[in-house]
Amino acid sequence: MSRTKRVLLVVPGSVGGNFEYVAIPRQGMLFMSAALKQWEGPYLYDTEIFFEDRSGPLDPAEDLHGVDILMITCLINEAPRAYHLGAQAKLHHPDLVTIGGGPQMSPLPQEAMREGCFDVIVNREGEDIVGPLCDALLAYSGYQREQALAKIPGISYMKDGQVHQTVRRGVIEPDFVELPDFRAIRDLTPSNPMAAGVLETVRGCTEKCTYCQVIQQFLGYRLINRETELNRLRQLHELAADGLIHTSLDGRFSVFISDDLHPPPLRAVKYRNERLERLKSWKGQTDGMYMICQTRGEIGQDPELAEALYEAGIRMLYVGVESDNAENLKMVKKRQDPGQMHKDLVTLKDFGFSIVAMTIIGLPYDTEESIMDMAAWVTQVSKYQTANLLTPLPATSNWVDLVPLNAEGDVLQPGEQRPYHLYTGRQFVHQDPRWTMQESRALFDRYHSQLNPVDTLYERIFKILQTRRFRTGSMGKDLTSSVSARISEFSETLRTLTDSSKEHPEALSARMREVADTLVRYRSQLASTGRELPEAISTHIREASDTLGRYRQQITVTGRELGDNIAAHINAVSDAMARLSDLSKNTAKG
C-alpha cells in the first residue's frame, strides 16, 4: 500500500453574487494544505485545492476516484452545496474519508454531520491537528478510530450514535504554517491567474460586535511574526513573477490583506504601535503591490499610521461603517460615533485612499427613510460600498435571539432546515415586525441601486480574466492546428532523411529513431495541450533540437561523403524548427 495519500480540499461555489469571494481565494484551505505537507507522520500527503468558482462544479461520482481524503469548508450560504458534496461523496465512495470545517460547520457540527455525512468536523482552526487527524482516520476504524480521535483536540465525530466533541484549550500560533499553499490550487496557471494575492497578517479582532463570526472563529487578536509577514510578501512577489497573480499593464498586482482587522484601533496602543513599526519594515517589500485592507475609521485620527499604510502600498481601505445611527451602533456593540466616522472618512478620502464603506441595513432602529438617507450620505464619503441586510450567523448572539424564517418567509418550524441559500444579506431570513422577507428584498434592491457596489468592481475584473482565458484557449486551438501543419512538414522531411541513411551504420539509424520518437511525443503533447501550449512547444523544441544536435555530431564522424549527403536534410529540419520556435514565441507574447 502506498505511503502517499491524495487529499482534495474543496471550496464550494459562491452564492449570492459575492464576487470578492469568487475573484480572490479564501485562505483556510491554503493553510490546511500546507499544514498537511509539513506534517511528519506515517503518511505523505499529496494535496490539491479545488475552488469551484475557478474550476467549475466538482462531480463527486467521477472526480473523487483515487482520492483518499476529501476536505470541505464553506460560508453559510454555501452550506447546501457543501452538504450535498459531502453526502454524494459518501454515496459514491463509501470508504472515502471526509472532513468538514470552516465558519459554518465548526459551530454546527451535528447539523453538518447529519446533512453532509462527514466523518469528522474540525472546530475552529485546525492546522496543528489536521496531520494527526488524517493519520488516525486512515490508519484506524471502529473502536480503535474512536480511541484515536478522542485524543485529538477541537474536533467532533460520531460515538455511540451521538456527536462527541473533544475539548481544545488555548489557541494555536497564527503562523503555525508560515506560507499558504497557493500552488496547490487546481487550474492556477499564467493564463488563469488569481485576480489578487491574499496576505494574512493577524487572526482575530479586538472588538465584540454581535453580528460578526470572527470573534468566535479566531479567538483573541494574534499577530504573526514579523519575519513571517515579510516571507509572505516575498511569496506573493514570486507568484506574480510566475504569472499566477494578475498583473496590470503598469506592472502592479493587487494584494488583499485578509478580513481580520489589519491595523488595530487607537485604543489598542500596544498592537497599534507594533503595526506601525511593521509597516515601516515593509518599505521595499511591497513595491509593485496595490494593497487592500480592512480597518476601522479611527485611522483617520491617526495621521502617522495612515501615512505608514499609504507608504507601504495600501491604497484601498474597507471601513466598517455599518450604520449612521448611534442607537443601532450601540445595539450591536460597535464602539463608534457616527459624527466622528463622517470626519474620519473625509480625512481618509482626502489622504488619497479609495474607501469601501461596509454597511448593514435592517438594524433595530432603521426605517425605510433612514436607510435611503444613509445611501445618500455614504456615497458622498466613500468610493465604493458593500451592503448587507442584518443576517444571523452561527456562533453569534443573533443566531439564537432572532426567529428564523423558511424559504417562503414563514416562521421556521421544528425540524425544518434553514434556507441557507438565502443567507446572502439580500433579504431578511429572520422575523421582523417592520418588513417581511419579500419586502426586505425590495428594500435591499432600492438601497443597493443607490450605491457604487465594490462587488461590481470585482465582477468586472473576474469577467475580464474569464474573457482573457477564453481567448487564450481559442488561441491554443488555432495554434495547435498551425503547429500540426508544421509537424507534418517535419515528418515528410524526416522520412526523406531516413531513406538517405539506409546504407548508414546501425548507430545512425538509432539516432533517426530517436528523432522520430521525439516528434511523436511532440505531436501527442500538442493534441492534448490547452492553456500551456506555448510552454509545451518551447520545451519540446528544445528537446528535439538537442536530439538533432547529437545527430549532427554522429554523422560528422561517420564519413564526410555521407555527412554531406544528409546535411541538407538536417538543415531543412532545423529551419522548420526555427520557424515553429518563432511562432511559439510570438504566441506566448500575445
N, C-alpha and C positions, 0 to 999 in steps of 0.2 A: 504494500500500500504506500502511495506517495506521501512524503512528508509535507509537500507543498499543497496548500488548500486555497481554493478560489473563493473570494469574498466579493459579492456585489452589493454596493451601498447605493440605495435608491432614494432620490428626492422626487416625489410626485409632481406632476404638472401643476403650475399655479392656477388659482381660480379667482375670478373677480376683477381681472384687469390690473393686477399689481405688477406693472412692468419693471419696477425696481427688482423684484424677485426673479423675473424672467431673464432680465439682461445681466444681472450680477449674481454670481453663485453665492449661496449661503455657506457658511464655513464649517458647520458642525461635522459633516461627513468628511471634509478635508482633513480635519484633525483626527477623526477616528481612523481614517485610512492610514495616516502617518503613524498613529499610535500602534496599530497592528504591525506595521513594518518594522518598528523599532523594538517591539516586544521580543524577548528571548525566551522561548519555551520549546515544547516538543514539536511544534509545527512552524512552518514558514507560510506567511500569508501573502498571496498574490491578490491585490485589491484593484477594483475598478469602480469608479463613481458614476452613476447613471442619473443625470438630470433629464427628466422627461421634457422639460422646456427646451433643451438642446437637441436631444436625440429622438424625440417622439415617444409615443406610448410603449411601455415595456409589455411584452407578451409573456405572461407567467408560464404558459404552456411551452413555448418554444425557446425563450431567451434564457431559461434557467438550467438548461442541460449542462452538466459539468460543473455547476456551481455548488459549493459545499455549504456556504452560509449566505443568507440574504438578510441585509440590514435595511430598515426603512425608518425615515423620520418624516415629520410633517408639521405644518402650521394647522390651525384649527379648520380653515375652510378646505384644506387638502385631506382631511381625515377620511372622508368616504373613499377617496381613491386609494389612500394608504391601506385602509382596512380591506378593500377589495383585492389589492395586490397580495397582501398577506394571506388572505383566505384562499385565493386561487393558487398561490404558490404551494400551499399545503395540499390542496386538492390534486394538483398535477404531479407534485413531487413530495410525497408523504415523509420521506426521510430527510428532507432539506431542513437545516437548522434556520430558524427565523428569529430575528431580534428587532424589537421596536423601540423607539425613543423619541426625544425631542420635546418641545414645549407643550404639545397636545397630549401625547401618550404618557409622558412622565407622571403628571398628576392624576391621570385616569387609567391606571394600569388594568383594572378589572374590565372596563369597557373595551380597551384596546385588545386584550387577550380574548375576550368574548367575540368581538366583531372581526378581528384580524387573525385570530388563531396563532398568535405569536407564542414561541416557546418562553421567551423572556422579554421583559420591558426594563430598560435602563432608566433609572430615576435620576433626573438632573444630569450632571456631567458624567462622562464615562471613559475618558482617555486612559485613566490609570487602571481601570478594571477590565477593559474590553479584551485585552490579551488573555488573561487567565479565564475570563468568561467563555471566550471562544474555545479555548483548550478544553474546558470542562464539558461543554456541550458536544464537542466532537469525540471526546475520549470515553464518556460515560453514558449510561442510560439507566432508566428505572430508579431504584433506590440509591444506587451509587451516584447518579447525577444529582438527585435531591441533596445528598450529603455534601457534594462538591459545591453546589450553588449556595447552600446555606452559609458557606464561608466567604462568599463574595459580597461586599457591602454595596448597598444602593441599587438593588435590583428587585424585581417582582417576578414570581413564577408560580405555577400551579403545584400544590402539595395537598394530597388527600382531598382533591376536588375543590379546594379553596385557594384563593390568591394569597400567597405568602410573600411578605416584603421584608427584606433584610435592612438593617439599620446602617446608615452611613453617618459617621461623626466627623465634623470638620469639613473642609473643602480642599480641593487639590490646588497645586500651584497653577496659575493661569497659563504658564508656558511649560507645562509638563511635556508637551510636544512643542518643539521650537518652531518648526516650519510646517505650515499646512501643505498637504499633498495635492497641489494643483495638477500636476502632470498625470495623476490617476484619472482625471476626468475624461470620460469617453467623448470622442469626436472633437477634442480640443486640438486644433491644428492651426497653422498660419492662415488658412483660408476660412476657418471657423473659430476665430478668437473670442475671448471674453470681451464684453463691452467695456469692462473696467476691472482692475485688480481690487482685491479686498485685503485690508490690513486690520488685524486685531491688536489693540494696544492695552486693553483693560477688560476685565469682566466684572459685571455688576454695576451698581448705581448707588449714589449717596442719598437718593430720595426715597419717598414712600408713597408715591402716587397710587391710588386704589385701583386704577384701570390697567396697570402695567404688569406683565408677566415676568419681566426681567428680574425683579426683586426676589422672587421665589426660585426662578430657574438658576440664577447665578447669585448666590448669597454674598453679601458684603460688597466691597469695592477693591478689586485686586489688580494692581499694575503688573504687567510683565516686566522682566528685567530690561534694563536699558540696552544691553548688547543684543538681546533678542529682538527688540524693535529695529535696530539697525540691520540685523541679519535678515529680517523680514522685508525691509525696504530693498536690500540688495537682491533678494529673491525676486521681487516684483520687477526690478530692472532687468534681470536675466530673462524673465518670462516675456517682457516686452521686446527685448532684443531678439528673442527667438520667434517673434511674431504671434505669441499666444495671448497678448492683450492688444486690443485695437489701438492703433496709434494714428493720430490725426495728421493732416498734411504739414502742420507746423512742428511735428515731431513729439508732441506731448501725448501722454496717455493718462487716463483717469484712474484714481485710486479712491475707493470708498472705505473710510475708516469705520469699522463695523458699529452696529447700532448702539452699543453700550456707550455711556457718557464719556467722551474722549477728554475734553478739558473740564474739570470739576468746577462747581460754583465757588465764588469768592470765599464763602464762609468755611469751606473745607480747605483751610490755609495750607496744611501740610501737603495735601495732594496737589493743590494749585501750584505751589512753589516747585514741586517736583516736576510737574508737567511743563512749567516754564523752562526749567533747565534742560529738560529733554528736547523740547522744541529747538532750543539753541543748538543742541548737538546734532540736529538733523541737517544743519547747513552743509550743502554739498552732497547730501544723501538723497535729496528729493528733487534734484534738477530734472526737468522734463516731465514732472508729475503735476497733474491738475487734481488736487486733493479735496475730498468732501468729508465732512464730519458732522456729527450730531452734538449739539451743545445747548446750554441754557442761555437765555437772553442777557444774563448778568455780565457776559463777556463784554457787552457794550459799556460797562462801567469800569473795565479793566484794560486801559489802552496798552499797557505793557504786554499783557497776554495776547490781546488782539493783534498787536503788531508781530509778535512771535509766531502766531498762527499764520499770518499772511506771509511773513518772510519764509516760513517753512514750505510754502506752496499750497496752503489750504485756501481755496477760493470760494467754496460753496459751504454754507452753514445751514444745517437742518435745525431749526429752533422750535422747541416745544411751546408754542403759544397756547394751544388748547382752546382757551376761551378769553373773551374780553370782559367777562362778568366776574367780579370779585367773589360773589357768593358761590358761583359754580366752582371756582378755583379752590375755595376753602372746603367745599363739599368733597372734592376728590383729593384733598391734601396736597394740592400743588402750591408750594410756597412761592407765591408770585403776585405782584401788584400790577394790574392792567395799565395804569398810568405810566409806571416805570418801564413796563415792557414796550410801550409805544416809543419812549425815548431811546431805549436800548436798540430797538430795530432800526430806527432812523440813524443812530450813530453807526451801527454796523453796516448799514447800506451805504452811508456816506464814506465809510472807510474803504469801500471797494468790494465787499463780499457780495456774492449772489445769495440772497436769503430765500430759504424754503421754509415757510411758516406752516407748521403742523397744527391742524385744528381738529377739534372734536365738537360735533353738534349733537343736540338731543340731551344735553346735561340738564339736571333738575330745574334750573332757573331759566332755561331757554324758552323763548316764544318764536313764532314764525318771524315776527318783525325783528327781534333782536338777532336772529340768525342771519337774516338778509343784511342787517346793518353791519354785522361782523364781516360779511363778504366785502362790502364796500370799503371797510377800514383796512382789512388785512391785505387787500390787493394794492393798496397805496404804500404799504411799508415793507412789502416783500416782492421778489421777482416771481417766485413760484409758490404753490401751496399744495398741501395734502388735505384731504377731507375724509372723515370717518364719523358715522353715527356711533354713539356710545354702544359698545358691544361687550357683553360679559365674556371673559376668558377664564379658562381653568386656572386655579391657584390664585385667583383674585377674589376680593370680597363680593364683587358684582356677580360672580358665578353662583353664589349662594343667595344673595339678597334680592336679585331681580328674577321675576317669574318668567320662565322661558315660554316661547311660542313654538307651535309646529309650523310646517311649511305653508299651511293655509292661513296662518295668522291667528289661530285659536290657541288657547292655553294648552300647553303640552300635558298630555295625560300620562299617568304612571305606566311605565313600560315602553312608551314611545321614545324613539331615538331623536335627539335634537337634529334639526335640519342644517348640518354643518356647512353645506354648500352655500347657505345664505349668510354665513358669518363673515361677510366681506366688508362690513362697515357701510353698506349702501342701503340698508333698511334696518329697522328695529327687529330684533329677534327676541325681545322681551316685552312683557306687558307694560303699557304706559297709558295713563288716562288722557294724555294730550293727543296722541296720534296712533292710529292702527298701523300694522305693518305696511299696508298699501299706501296709506297717507304719508308715512315716514319716507317711503321710497320716492314719492313725488316731491317731498320737501328736499330730500338729498339732491335730486336732479336739479331743482331750482337753484339751490345753493351752489352746487358744483358748476353749473353753467356760467356763474359769475366769476369763476376763478381762472387762473392760469395753472392748471394742474401739472405737477412735476412728472406725473405718470405719462403725460403726453410727450415730454422730452425723451423719456426712456423708451417709449413706444416707437418714436421716430428713429432713435438710434438702433433699436432692435430690428426694425424693418429695413433700415439701410444695410445692416450686416447680413440679414437674410437675403436681400436682393443681390448683394455682392457675392454671397455664397452660391446663389443660383447661377449668376453669370459665370463664376469660376467653374461650376460643374458643367455648364454648356460649353465653355471654352475647352474643357478637358475632353469632351466628346468630339469636338471638331478637331482638336489636336491629335486625338487617337486615330482618327481617320487619315489625317495628313501623314502621321508617322507610319501608319500601316503601309502607305504607298512607298515610303522610303525603305521600309523593311523588305518589301517585295523587290525593290531595286537592289538591295543588298544581297538577297537570296539568289537573284539571277547572276550577279557578279561572282558570288561565291561558287555557284555551280560551274561557271567557266573556269574559275581559279582551280577548283578541284580537278576538272578534266585535264588541265595543263600539268598537274602534279602526279598523274597516274604512273609515270615511269620513275618517279622520285622514290627514294627510300622510305621505309615504313615510318620513320620518325616524322617526316614532313606530313604524311597523311594523318598521323595522330594530331599534329598541330591543327590541321584543317578541320578535323572533327571537333576539336576544342573550340575553334572559332564558330563553327556551325551551332554547337550546343549553346554557346553563349547567346547567340542571336535567337535561338528558340526560347531560351529563358526570357530574353528581352521581349519577344512577341507575347509570351504568356503574361508577363507583367503588364504590358500595355493593354491587354484585353481586360484585365481585372482592375486596373487602377482608376482612380477618380480624382479627388482633390489634390493628391500628392503627385500628380503626373509629372510636372517639371522636375521635381526632385528625383523621381524614379528614372526619368530619362537621363539626367546627368550621371547618376550612379552607374547605369548600365553602359552608357557611352564610355565612361572611364574604364569599366571592366573589359569591354570589347576592344578598346584601344590598347590596353595593356597586353591583351592576348595577341593582337596584331603586331605589337612591338616585339614580343617574343618570337613570333612567326618570322618577322623580318630578320632578326638575328640568326634564326635557324637556317634560312635559305642563303644567308651570306657565307656560311661556312660549308655549304653543300656543293659549291661549284659556281663559278661566275656565269657560265653559259645558262644554267638552269635559273640562276638568280635573275639574270637579265630577262629571261623568258617570262618570269612571273611578276617581276617588279611593277610592270604596268598595271596588272590586275590589283595588286596591293594598293597602288596609288588610287585606283578607281574607288576601292572600298574606303580608303582614308578620306578621300574628297567627299564622298557621300556622307560619311560620318560627320565631317566638319559642317556640312550643310544642316544636318539634323541637330548638331550641337548648337548652331546659331539659332535654329528655330526654337529649341527648348529654352535658350537664354532669353530670347525676346518674349516668349510666352510668360516666363517667370516674372520678367519686369512688368509685363502688362497686368 
